[in-house]
């Protein structure tokens, strides 16, 4: 049996996209031939242990070079037939150096192409490749064969009762993002909840994390939760539990965030708002039934990850996307689901 070590420390969205490639690789490789071990940060280990195609997860405990050294000592105890660097950052390269091992496959970065596109609008062939395509290529190189392009969600098994979704539509909302410039306005989310409750009548679940404490208290969205017993917040500390909740949601309305990709890995379609980031960065939704709302502007993209403040100071890429526009997309998605 071939022992395959895959290194990817984070972040959650990247790991969720990688999980598709790992699951496809498993579908294409007989269990008696390959065993995949993933190295990632401790925070993501419980979630990635649930991914179809991941046989074992080894955690990076800590953030400094000392933690990398301890990890290398642990990995050296094992024999690895194949090593895949699916991150290609300083930390993964240091780990490989400590293992005295060159990677058999390594993720190709497109940072320079993104910067040229962002600054000058110069297109590059590499920008037409999604992150899933890059991860697929890595695993295909390992397997010496084309990776099966199945679209079976890698965490679909976490949905314990799929019939609930058909009985009464449940809308999920992920109003947060790592950077404020990637957030659709809270007032818009609140109006969308009201529209959904009036037109559809289904329950609404609003997923909140620690970052939302900077703006959620006192917001219009909090007021909607207080006024409607069918609207509730979901705050769970463990990612596998979040994934299980997302699996029971019909559609997740979300910003460009990790929860977008987590929802898709459990088979839940998303309606996503994209502002400072764009399709060319490789992280658009993967599910066939998912949809994106965005505003075409000459200043998009304005940063590689949405970290920079809006230089216009008006979030013109997100604010013009109205709750009515989002509701129309939701009704179309629900109609498609009902007809299937």
C-alpha positions, 0 to 999 in steps of 0.5 A, a space after each residue: 500500500 502506498 502511504 501518501 502524505 498531503 500537507 495543507 495547514 489552512 485556511 478553512 476555505 482552501 481545505 474545503 476545496 482540497 477535500 473535493 480533490 482528496 475525495 475524487 482521488 479516493 474514488 479513483 484509487 482502490 482502498 488497498 492501494 493508497 492511504 492518505 494522511 493529511 497534515 493541517 492545523 489543529 483547529 481544522 483537524 476534526 473537520 478534515 478527519 470526516 472527509 471521504 478519502 482522508 484516512 488519517 489527520 496529523 495536527 500541527 500543534 502551535 504556530 511557531 517554528 518549534 511546532 513545525 520541528 515537533 511535527 517533523 519529528 512525528 512524521 519522521 517515524 513513518 515511511 512516506 511513499 509520496 509527499 504532496 505539498 498542497 500549500 507551498 508556503 514557508 512553513 510547509 517548505 521548512 517542514 519538508 527541509 526538516 524531513 529531508 524530503 523533496 515533494 513529489 508534487 507541489 502546489 504552483 502559486 499564481 500570486 504574481 499573475 493575481 497581482 498583475 491582474 489586480 493592478 493592470 487588468 492583465 489576464 493570464 492563462 493560470 487565472 483560468 484554472 480554479 483552485 479545485 483544478 490545481 488540487 486535482 492536478 496535484 493528486 493526478 500527479 500522485 496517482 499517475 492518472 486522471 483524477 475522476 471528476 465526480 461531484 459527490 460532495 466530500 462531506 455529504 454523509 454528514 447530512 443525516 436526514 436529507 428528506 427534511 430539506 424537501 419537507 420545509 425549506 430552511 434558509 441559512 445565512 452566513 453574514 460574516 467574513 474575515 474582512 469587512 470589505 467582503 460583507 454584504 450589508 447587515 441591513 440587506 441581510 435583515 431585509 432578505 430574512 423578512 422577505 423570505 419569511 413573508 414569501 416562503 415561510 420557512 425557518 432561517 438559521 444565521 451562522 455567527 462566529 467570534 468575528 461577528 461580535 464586532 458588528 452583530 450586536 445592535 444590528 438590524 439583523 439582531 433585531 430580526 432574530 429578536 422579533 421572529 421565533 422562526 429566525 435563530 442564530 447558530 453559534 457552534 465551536 466545533 466545525 464538524 457540528 457546523 457542517 452537520 447543521 449546514 447539511 440540513 439547510 436548503 440554501 446558504 446565503 453567504 459572503 465570500 467566506 469559509 462557510 461558503 466552501 464548507 456548505 458546498 462540501 456537505 452538498 448545500 447550494 449557496 447564493 454568494 455575494 462577491 465584492 473585492 474578490 473575483 472568479 479569476 482568483 479561483 474560489 467561486 462556488 463549485 456546486 452546479 446549483 450554486 449562484 453568485 451575485 456581483 457588481 461589475 466595476 473597474 476597480 474590482 478586484 481591489 485586493 487578493 483576499 479582500 483585506 484592503 479597505 475600500 478606496 472608494 469608501 462606499 463598497 460599491 461592489 456589494 451595496 448595489 446588490 439589493 435584497 430584492 435581487 437576492 430574493 429573486 435568485 433564492 426563489 429561482 433556486 428553490 423552484 429548481 430544487 422543487 422540480 428536481 
